[in-house]
Amino acid sequence: MTDSARKPYEEMTTEELFALYGETRDQDLKWEIALRYTGLIRSIALQIRGVFCSFTQLDDIINEGLIVLADAVDKFDPEKGRFEMYVAKRIRGMIVDLARQQDWVPRTVRQRAQRIDKAVTEMYNQTGKMPSDSEVAEKLGITIEEYREAMANASLHNILSLDEVFEGNDSWEAAADPESGGHPEQALMGEELVNTLAKAVSTLKTNEQLVLSLYYERNLKMKDIATVLEISAPRVSQIHARAVQKLKVLMEDYMRSG
């Protein structure tokens, strides 16, 4: 038995806990590790503006997130990177699923966002290019300020909508989870889908690409991205919502043509 194994769990580093769990597969130790990352669940939940509106919903997120964390501890290979990066996308996916199941998007926000989605899709199909903010606002008969406020409030709706584009697509699921054991053909098609998504991202404006990178890859909160970019948090939320909306339209077009 090593010296680290003889120490109480609370005195051990997370790296030591993972190493010990790899040797023992002790279930109490697994939950000890998972509980250390409760703050990560809360942080990711707060990234999505308006993702929950009550402490009960936040409790639901944390409870479900602990199950995700425990499962991730089982499957994590410390030699392949940081656990936070490994588990973040799984927690975000869980929150998206929970938000959809419990219908957390207010009806007025959803209806307004759906009107915007429809307008953008129609204009893209007519011209073959993404319309500007002012063009969409004009088509809807609202001011640019009203349009941007609607986009800022629609972050969760747009994330759910983009998620629905891929839902049930075996190729996407194989690409998103290489360890799922899917068929090689699905993995190959999934790789093509990922490449298509990467190309779609490359068509976004520089600030949109940067916001997506900081949000999804670096797991920064909206307010932290605002600090980095020296703009307001609502403006970051607007840029994020607009970028996700564009990706949704482009990927829907790809899915239809495929």
MARFIFI-417698 format. One line per field, with one value per residue (C-alpha): residue number from 1; x, y, z. Coordinates in nm, 4 decimals. Layout:
BEGIN
i: (NUM;...)
xx: (X;...)
yy: (Y;...)
zz: (Z;...)
//
This chain:
BEGIN
i: (1;2;3;4;5;6;7;8;9;10;11;12;13;14;15;16;17;18;19;20;21;22;23;24;25;26;27;28;29;30;31;32;33;34;35;36;37;38;39;40;41;42;43;44;45;46;47;48;49;50;51;52;53;54;55;56;57;58;59;60;61;62;63;64;65;66;67;68;69;70;71;72;73;74;75;76;77;78;79;80;81;82;83;84;85;86;87;88;89;90;91;92;93;94;95;96;97;98;99;100;101;102;103;104;105;106;107;108;109;110;111;112;113;114;115;116;117;118;119;120;121;122;123;124;125;126;127;128;129;130;131;132;133;134;135;136;137;138;139;140;141;142;143;144;145;146;147;148;149;150;151;152;153;154;155;156;157;158;159;160;161;162;163;164;165;166;167;168;169;170;171;172;173;174;175;176;177;178;179;180;181;182;183;184;185;186;187;188;189;190;191;192;193;194;195;196;197;198;199;200;201;202;203;204;205;206;207;208;209;210;211;212;213;214;215;216;217;218;219;220;221;222;223;224;225;226;227;228;229;230;231;232;233;234;235;236;237;238;239;240;241;242;243;244;245;246;247;248;249;250;251;252;253;254;255;256;257;258)
xx: (0.0000;0.1396;0.1705;-0.1042;-0.3391;-0.2963;-0.3936;-0.7556;-0.9338;-0.9745;-0.5961;-0.5299;-0.5052;-0.7505;-0.4657;-0.3908;-0.7566;-0.7787;-0.4630;-0.5969;-0.9363;-0.7617;-0.6102;-0.9048;-1.2251;-1.3660;-1.7194;-1.6868;-1.3746;-1.5569;-1.8195;-1.5508;-1.3999;-1.7391;-1.8334;-1.5179;-1.6558;-1.9986;-1.8875;-1.8202;-2.1852;-2.3021;-2.0515;-2.1619;-2.5291;-2.4612;-2.2887;-2.6236;-2.8083;-3.1489;-3.1037;-3.2920;-3.5218;-3.5493;-3.3308;-3.5343;-3.4177;-3.0583;-3.0904;-3.2141;-2.9115;-2.6682;-2.8320;-2.8310;-2.4826;-2.3442;-2.4611;-2.2872;-1.9725;-1.9670;-2.0044;-1.7299;-1.4935;-1.5429;-1.4542;-1.1869;-0.8278;-0.5976;-0.3366;-0.5694;-0.6049;-0.7836;-1.0973;-1.2699;-1.2443;-1.3500;-1.6652;-1.7749;-1.9467;-2.1274;-2.2578;-2.3656;-2.5482;-2.7239;-2.8398;-2.9711;-3.1638;-3.3047;-3.4058;-3.5908;-3.7619;-3.8825;-3.9508;-3.7489;-3.7641;-4.0431;-4.3177;-4.2759;-3.8998;-3.9524;-4.2183;-4.0043;-3.6986;-3.9006;-4.0141;-3.6512;-3.5454;-3.8149;-3.7189;-3.3476;-3.4112;-3.6420;-3.3926;-3.1019;-3.2961;-3.3863;-3.0415;-2.7976;-2.6275;-2.6877;-2.8838;-2.7476;-2.9037;-3.0579;-3.2067;-3.3722;-3.5032;-3.6480;-3.8208;-3.9760;-4.0780;-3.8833;-3.5953;-3.2374;-3.2354;-3.5464;-3.3913;-3.0655;-3.2505;-3.4525;-3.1328;-2.9711;-3.2684;-3.2764;-2.9457;-3.1029;-3.3639;-3.0933;-2.8797;-3.1805;-3.2670;-2.9143;-2.9102;-3.2352;-3.0719;-2.8338;-3.0691;-3.1081;-2.8376;-2.6269;-2.3320;-2.3217;-2.3491;-2.0623;-1.8469;-1.9432;-1.8641;-1.5857;-1.5992;-1.9641;-1.8713;-2.0750;-2.0258;-1.7168;-1.9460;-2.1250;-1.7938;-1.6764;-1.9996;-1.9756;-1.6278;-1.7683;-2.0396;-1.7808;-1.5794;-1.8938;-1.9615;-1.6019;-1.6499;-1.9746;-1.7934;-1.5253;-1.7937;-1.8843;-1.7493;-1.4251;-1.5958;-1.8573;-1.5891;-1.4004;-1.7062;-1.7882;-1.4290;-1.4113;-1.7554;-1.7395;-1.3669;-1.2427;-1.5693;-1.5680;-1.8824;-2.0485;-1.9256;-1.5668;-1.5832;-1.7127;-1.4071;-1.1712;-1.3324;-1.3950;-1.7651;-2.0820;-2.2128;-2.5467;-2.3497;-2.1584;-2.4900;-2.6179;-2.3078;-2.3318;-2.7013;-2.6443;-2.3548;-2.5525;-2.8492;-2.6295;-2.4842;-2.8348;-2.9453;-2.6276;-2.6380;-3.0095;-2.9266;-2.6511;-2.8809;-3.1468;-2.9001;-2.7437)
yy: (0.0000;0.3407;0.6377;0.8210;0.5251;0.5422;0.9100;1.0100;1.0946;1.4598;1.4958;1.3483;1.5409;1.4644;1.3066;1.0760;0.9829;0.8939;0.6831;0.5009;0.4482;0.2972;0.0391;-0.0331;0.0616;0.1403;0.2813;0.5158;0.6584;0.7084;0.9239;1.1120;1.2147;1.2992;1.5198;1.7248;1.8389;1.9550;2.3140;2.2288;2.1274;2.4592;2.6531;2.4909;2.5431;2.9131;2.9363;2.9038;3.2291;3.1585;2.7804;2.7543;2.9899;2.8216;2.6522;2.3347;2.3216;2.3840;2.0971;1.8739;1.9704;1.8959;1.5623;1.4459;1.5882;1.3768;1.0640;1.1867;1.2605;0.9182;0.7478;0.9674;0.8768;0.5105;0.5717;0.8424;0.7695;1.0189;0.9761;1.1306;1.4775;1.6725;1.5302;1.8697;1.8838;1.5191;1.5550;1.9081;1.8126;1.5277;1.7624;2.0159;1.7424;1.6313;1.9872;2.0246;1.6970;1.7999;2.1427;1.9851;1.7197;1.9757;2.2506;2.5251;2.7712;3.0264;3.0155;3.3787;3.3332;3.0120;3.1678;3.4749;3.2575;3.0323;3.3374;3.4439;3.0894;3.0745;3.4136;3.3317;2.9925;3.1441;3.4201;3.1749;2.9418;3.2346;3.3910;3.1120;3.3307;3.4153;3.7402;4.0193;4.1185;4.4280;4.2277;3.9814;4.2632;4.4384;4.1204;4.0719;4.4365;4.4985;4.7264;4.6019;4.6517;4.4331;4.1684;4.1585;4.1444;3.8482;3.6746;3.7345;3.5702;3.2770;3.1071;2.7967;2.7693;2.7827;2.5231;2.2908;2.3522;2.2751;1.9628;1.8484;1.8687;1.5900;1.3941;1.0321;1.0578;0.7440;0.8879;1.1957;0.9895;0.7675;1.0738;1.2400;0.9246;0.7222;0.4695;0.3847;0.0850;0.1914;0.0477;0.1666;0.3034;0.5199;0.6419;0.7348;0.9218;1.0823;1.2065;1.3629;1.5279;1.6683;1.8031;1.9651;2.1263;2.2530;2.4070;2.5671;2.7155;2.8539;3.0578;3.2433;3.5861;3.5972;3.7168;3.4392;3.1730;3.3168;3.3195;2.9578;2.8532;3.0250;2.8934;2.5302;2.4523;2.6655;2.6399;3.0105;3.1790;3.4565;3.7213;3.5886;3.5948;3.9508;4.0426;3.8784;4.0502;4.3779;4.3844;4.3448;4.0031;4.0593;4.1300;3.8018;3.6219;3.7818;3.6772;3.3227;3.2897;3.4254;3.1855;2.8823;2.9901;3.0112;2.6658;2.5267;2.6592;2.5396;2.1922;2.1520;2.2296;1.9667;1.7055;1.7661;1.7424;1.4285)
zz: (0.0000;-0.0967;0.1383;-0.0532;-0.0105;0.3666;0.3855;0.4468;0.1221;0.2205;0.2455;-0.0974;-0.4232;-0.7009;-0.8996;-0.6081;-0.5783;-0.9470;-0.9232;-0.6178;-0.7817;-1.0827;-0.8503;-0.6195;-0.8097;-0.4662;-0.4963;-0.1971;-0.3549;-0.6860;-0.5162;-0.3240;-0.6582;-0.8090;-0.5139;-0.5626;-0.8981;-0.7810;-0.8421;-1.2061;-1.2525;-1.1081;-1.3180;-1.6442;-1.5537;-1.4988;-1.8369;-2.0108;-1.9541;-1.8060;-1.8013;-1.4727;-1.2844;-0.9444;-0.6866;-0.7384;-1.0997;-0.9917;-0.7429;-1.0256;-1.2343;-0.9520;-0.8657;-1.2272;-1.2724;-0.9894;-1.1700;-1.4866;-1.2862;-1.1230;-1.4595;-1.6045;-1.3177;-1.4143;-1.7797;-1.7499;-1.8515;-1.6716;-1.9460;-2.2047;-2.0556;-1.7819;-1.6249;-1.6347;-2.0138;-2.0450;-1.8361;-1.9297;-2.2560;-2.0783;-1.8099;-2.0706;-2.2635;-1.9449;-1.8742;-2.2293;-2.1967;-1.8591;-1.9864;-2.2784;-2.0637;-1.8098;-2.0658;-1.8971;-2.1874;-2.1203;-2.3833;-2.4871;-2.5342;-2.7318;-2.9573;-3.0271;-3.0985;-3.3299;-3.5286;-3.5664;-3.6638;-3.9305;-4.0730;-4.0847;-4.2476;-4.5119;-4.5955;-4.6115;-4.8441;-5.0713;-5.0980;-5.0076;-4.7469;-4.3831;-4.3381;-4.1203;-3.7892;-3.9442;-4.2336;-3.9954;-3.7761;-4.0801;-4.2010;-3.8555;-3.8288;-3.5071;-3.4135;-3.4098;-3.0319;-2.9922;-3.2151;-3.0181;-2.6877;-2.8180;-2.9265;-2.5873;-2.4167;-2.6584;-2.5740;-2.4227;-2.6994;-2.9665;-2.7895;-2.7631;-3.1283;-3.2463;-3.0305;-3.1930;-3.5374;-3.4371;-3.2100;-3.3166;-3.5843;-3.5370;-3.7295;-3.5096;-3.1926;-3.3081;-3.3726;-3.0452;-2.8467;-3.0142;-2.7297;-2.7946;-3.0087;-3.3121;-3.6625;-3.8563;-4.1291;-3.8736;-3.7345;-4.0858;-4.1599;-3.8177;-3.9027;-4.2190;-4.0105;-3.7693;-4.0625;-4.2014;-3.8645;-3.8556;-4.2012;-4.0841;-3.7839;-4.0160;-4.1981;-3.8789;-3.7983;-3.6006;-3.2818;-3.3120;-3.3505;-3.0537;-2.8292;-2.9200;-2.8544;-2.5156;-2.4167;-2.5313;-2.5363;-2.2470;-2.0487;-1.9605;-1.8282;-2.0278;-1.7831;-1.8090;-2.1891;-2.1629;-1.9574;-2.2074;-2.5064;-2.3203;-2.4078;-2.2008;-2.0918;-2.2744;-2.5932;-2.5479;-2.5063;-2.8278;-3.0221;-2.8842;-2.9704;-3.3207;-3.3827;-3.2646;-3.4755;-3.7864;-3.7192;-3.6785;-4.0193;-4.1931;-4.0364;-4.1111;-4.4742;-4.4669;-4.3090;-4.5743;-4.8629;-4.7121)
//
